Amino acid sequence: MTSTTRAARFAAGALAGGLSLAALTGCSFSSQNVSCSGGTCTVTLSGAGAEAEILGTTVSVGSVEDGRASLSVGGTTVSCAQGESVAAGPLELACSSVTDDSVELRATVG
């Protein structure tokens, strides 16, 4: 097999895999701390520095202080307390629970 044919097959496989992953945003899936259905995901982040990939965007916890979580969302920093919603980059985040050691969020593409 020539290197050109091998490269073409690899590119086709990579494209098919990427399309399969893109389709997941319209389906249901879950991982250790992220669960998604349709265009909505819930995530629990435990501890400063904890992060997760949500709908194609990295979300991480900076700190939790006085009931407010500082979050980094695709390079943008926002904060929220339990019951608050914030827009951050491409996501709309609703903070369901904020404790000293974890933050539970619901994320949708805003």
MIDOSE-1310 file (N, C-alpha, C; in nm, 2 decimals, decimal comma, always signed):
residues 110
mtst	+0,08/-0,12/+0,00/+0,00/+0,00/+0,00/+0,09/+0,12/+0,00; +0,06/+0,22/-0,08/+0,14/+0,34/-0,09/+0,11/+0,43/+0,03; +0,20/+0,52/+0,05/+0,18/+0,61/+0,17/+0,07/+0,71/+0,14; +0,04/+0,74/+0,01/-0,07/+0,83/-0,03/-0,20/+0,76/+0,01
traa	-0,22/+0,63/-0,03/-0,34/+0,56/+0,00/-0,36/+0,55/+0,15; -0,25/+0,52/+0,23/-0,26/+0,50/+0,37/-0,30/+0,64/+0,43; -0,24/+0,75/+0,39/-0,28/+0,88/+0,44/-0,42/+0,91/+0,41; -0,47/+0,88/+0,29/-0,61/+0,90/+0,26/-0,71/+0,82/+0,35
rfaa	-0,67/+0,70/+0,37/-0,75/+0,61/+0,46/-0,75/+0,67/+0,60; -0,64/+0,71/+0,65/-0,63/+0,77/+0,78/-0,71/+0,89/+0,80; -0,70/+0,98/+0,70/-0,78/+1,10/+0,70/-0,93/+1,07/+0,70; -0,97/+0,98/+0,62/-1,11/+0,94/+0,61/-1,16/+0,89/+0,75
gala	-1,08/+0,80/+0,81/-1,11/+0,75/+0,94/-1,12/+0,86/+1,05; -1,03/+0,95/+1,04/-1,03/+1,06/+1,14/-1,15/+1,15/+1,12; -1,19/+1,17/+1,00/-1,30/+1,25/+0,97/-1,43/+1,18/+1,02; -1,44/+1,05/+0,99/-1,56/+0,98/+1,04/-1,57/+0,98/+1,19
ggls	-1,45/+0,96/+1,26/-1,45/+0,97/+1,40/-1,49/+1,10/+1,46; -1,44/+1,21/+1,40/-1,48/+1,34/+1,44/-1,63/+1,37/+1,42; -1,68/+1,32/+1,31/-1,83/+1,34/+1,29/-1,91/+1,26/+1,39; -1,86/+1,14/+1,43/-1,93/+1,06/+1,53/-1,93/+1,14/+1,67
laal	-1,81/+1,20/+1,70/-1,81/+1,27/+1,83/-1,90/+1,39/+1,82; -1,90/+1,46/+1,71/-1,99/+1,58/+1,70/-2,13/+1,54/+1,72; -2,17/+1,43/+1,67/-2,31/+1,38/+1,68/-2,35/+1,35/+1,83; -2,25/+1,33/+1,92/-2,28/+1,30/+2,06/-2,35/+1,42/+2,13
tgcs	-2,33/+1,54/+2,08/-2,39/+1,65/+2,15/-2,54/+1,65/+2,13; -2,59/+1,57/+2,04/-2,74/+1,56/+2,02/-2,79/+1,43/+2,08; -2,70/+1,35/+2,15/-2,74/+1,22/+2,21/-2,72/+1,23/+2,36; -2,72/+1,11/+2,42/-2,69/+1,10/+2,56/-2,56/+1,03/+2,58
fssq	-2,48/+1,07/+2,68/-2,36/+1,00/+2,72/-2,32/+1,05/+2,86; -2,24/+0,98/+2,92/-2,19/+1,02/+3,05/-2,04/+0,97/+3,07; -1,97/+1,04/+3,15/-1,84/+0,99/+3,19/-1,83/+1,00/+3,34; -1,71/+1,00/+3,40/-1,70/+1,00/+3,54/-1,78/+1,11/+3,61
nvsc	-1,77/+1,23/+3,56/-1,83/+1,34/+3,62/-1,92/+1,43/+3,53; -1,95/+1,38/+3,41/-2,03/+1,46/+3,31/-2,13/+1,36/+3,26; -2,26/+1,41/+3,26/-2,37/+1,34/+3,20/-2,44/+1,43/+3,11; -2,46/+1,39/+2,98/-2,53/+1,48/+2,88/-2,65/+1,41/+2,82
sggt	-2,75/+1,49/+2,79/-2,86/+1,44/+2,71/-2,91/+1,56/+2,63; -2,91/+1,53/+2,49/-2,95/+1,64/+2,40/-2,84/+1,75/+2,41; -2,88/+1,87/+2,43/-2,78/+1,98/+2,44/-2,76/+2,03/+2,58; -2,79/+1,95/+2,68/-2,77/+1,98/+2,82/-2,69/+1,88/+2,89
ctvt	-2,59/+1,93/+2,97/-2,50/+1,84/+3,05/-2,51/+1,89/+3,19; -2,49/+1,79/+3,28/-2,47/+1,82/+3,42/-2,33/+1,76/+3,45; -2,26/+1,84/+3,54/-2,13/+1,80/+3,58/-2,10/+1,83/+3,73; -2,03/+1,75/+3,79/-1,98/+1,78/+3,93/-1,83/+1,79/+3,92
lsga	-1,78/+1,90/+3,97/-1,63/+1,92/+3,97/-1,59/+1,93/+4,12; -1,50/+1,85/+4,16/-1,46/+1,84/+4,30/-1,32/+1,89/+4,32; -1,30/+2,00/+4,39/-1,17/+2,05/+4,43/-1,12/+2,15/+4,33; -1,03/+2,24/+4,38/-0,97/+2,35/+4,30/-0,89/+2,28/+4,19
gaea	-0,90/+2,33/+4,07/-0,83/+2,28/+3,96/-0,90/+2,17/+3,88; -1,01/+2,12/+3,94/-1,09/+2,01/+3,87/-1,15/+2,07/+3,74; -1,14/+1,98/+3,63/-1,19/+2,03/+3,50/-1,27/+1,92/+3,43; -1,35/+1,96/+3,33/-1,42/+1,87/+3,25/-1,44/+1,93/+3,11
eilg	-1,45/+1,85/+3,01/-1,49/+1,90/+2,88/-1,64/+1,89/+2,86; -1,70/+2,00/+2,84/-1,85/+2,01/+2,84/-1,89/+2,07/+2,70; -1,96/+1,99/+2,62/-2,01/+2,04/+2,49/-1,90/+2,11/+2,41; -1,78/+2,05/+2,42/-1,66/+2,11/+2,34/-1,59/+2,22/+2,41
ttvs	-1,62/+2,25/+2,53/-1,56/+2,36/+2,60/-1,50/+2,31/+2,74; -1,38/+2,35/+2,77/-1,32/+2,31/+2,90/-1,37/+2,40/+3,01; -1,42/+2,34/+3,12/-1,47/+2,42/+3,23/-1,39/+2,37/+3,35; -1,33/+2,46/+3,43/-1,25/+2,42/+3,54/-1,28/+2,51/+3,66
vgsv	-1,26/+2,46/+3,78/-1,29/+2,53/+3,91/-1,16/+2,60/+3,95; -1,17/+2,73/+3,97/-1,05/+2,81/+4,02/-1,05/+2,80/+4,18; -1,16/+2,83/+4,24/-1,17/+2,83/+4,38/-1,32/+2,84/+4,42; -1,34/+2,80/+4,55/-1,47/+2,82/+4,61/-1,45/+2,90/+4,74
edgr	-1,52/+3,02/+4,75/-1,50/+3,10/+4,86/-1,64/+3,17/+4,89; -1,67/+3,17/+5,02/-1,80/+3,23/+5,07/-1,92/+3,19/+4,98; -1,92/+3,06/+4,94/-2,04/+3,01/+4,87/-2,04/+3,04/+4,72; -1,93/+3,10/+4,67/-1,92/+3,13/+4,53/-1,81/+3,05/+4,47
asls	-1,84/+3,00/+4,35/-1,74/+2,92/+4,28/-1,68/+3,01/+4,17; -1,55/+3,02/+4,16/-1,48/+3,08/+4,05/-1,45/+2,98/+3,94; -1,50/+3,00/+3,82/-1,49/+2,90/+3,71/-1,42/+2,96/+3,59; -1,34/+2,88/+3,53/-1,28/+2,92/+3,40/-1,35/+2,84/+3,29
vggt	-1,41/+2,91/+3,19/-1,48/+2,85/+3,09/-1,42/+2,89/+2,95; -1,34/+2,80/+2,89/-1,28/+2,84/+2,77/-1,20/+2,96/+2,77; -1,13/+2,99/+2,88/-1,05/+3,11/+2,89/-1,12/+3,23/+2,95; -1,25/+3,22/+2,98/-1,33/+3,33/+3,04/-1,35/+3,29/+3,19
tvsc	-1,33/+3,39/+3,28/-1,35/+3,36/+3,42/-1,49/+3,42/+3,46; -1,57/+3,33/+3,53/-1,70/+3,38/+3,58/-1,71/+3,32/+3,72; -1,81/+3,37/+3,80/-1,84/+3,31/+3,93/-1,99/+3,30/+3,95; -2,02/+3,20/+4,03/-2,17/+3,18/+4,05/-2,18/+3,12/+4,19
aqge	-2,30/+3,14/+4,25/-2,34/+3,08/+4,38/-2,45/+2,98/+4,35; -2,49/+2,90/+4,44/-2,60/+2,81/+4,43/-2,72/+2,88/+4,38; -2,79/+2,83/+4,28/-2,91/+2,89/+4,23/-2,89/+3,00/+4,12; -2,77/+3,04/+4,10/-2,74/+3,14/+4,00/-2,71/+3,08/+3,86
svaa	-2,73/+3,16/+3,76/-2,69/+3,12/+3,62/-2,60/+3,23/+3,56; -2,51/+3,19/+3,48/-2,41/+3,28/+3,42/-2,39/+3,24/+3,28; -2,36/+3,33/+3,19/-2,32/+3,30/+3,05/-2,17/+3,31/+3,05; -2,11/+3,21/+2,99/-1,96/+3,21/+2,98/-1,92/+3,15/+2,85
gple	-1,86/+3,23/+2,76/-1,82/+3,18/+2,63/-1,95/+3,12/+2,56; -1,94/+3,00/+2,51/-2,05/+2,95/+2,43/-2,16/+2,88/+2,53; -2,13/+2,87/+2,66/-2,22/+2,80/+2,75/-2,30/+2,89/+2,84; -2,42/+2,84/+2,88/-2,50/+2,90/+2,98/-2,49/+2,80/+3,10
lacs	-2,44/+2,85/+3,21/-2,41/+2,76/+3,33/-2,51/+2,79/+3,44; -2,57/+2,69/+3,50/-2,66/+2,71/+3,62/-2,59/+2,63/+3,73; -2,56/+2,70/+3,84/-2,49/+2,64/+3,95/-2,60/+2,58/+4,04; -2,61/+2,45/+4,04/-2,71/+2,38/+4,12/-2,67/+2,36/+4,26
svtd	-2,54/+2,34/+4,29/-2,49/+2,32/+4,42/-2,34/+2,37/+4,43; -2,31/+2,45/+4,53/-2,18/+2,50/+4,55/-2,14/+2,47/+4,70; -2,05/+2,38/+4,72/-2,00/+2,35/+4,86/-1,85/+2,39/+4,86; -1,79/+2,37/+4,98/-1,65/+2,40/+5,00/-1,56/+2,31/+4,91
dsve	-1,61/+2,19/+4,87/-1,52/+2,10/+4,80/-1,58/+2,05/+4,66; -1,69/+2,10/+4,62/-1,75/+2,06/+4,49/-1,85/+2,17/+4,43; -1,86/+2,16/+4,30/-1,96/+2,25/+4,23/-2,03/+2,16/+4,14; -2,17/+2,17/+4,14/-2,25/+2,09/+4,05/-2,31/+2,20/+3,95
lrat	-2,30/+2,17/+3,82/-2,34/+2,27/+3,72/-2,43/+2,20/+3,62; -2,52/+2,27/+3,56/-2,60/+2,23/+3,44/-2,56/+2,33/+3,33; -2,51/+2,27/+3,22/-2,46/+2,35/+3,11/-2,54/+2,33/+2,98; -2,57/+2,44/+2,92/-2,63/+2,43/+2,79/-2,56/+2,53/+2,69
vg	-2,57/+2,50/+2,56/-2,51/+2,59/+2,47/-2,60/+2,71/+2,46; -2,54/+2,83/+2,49/-2,62/+2,95/+2,50/-2,62/+3,02/+2,37
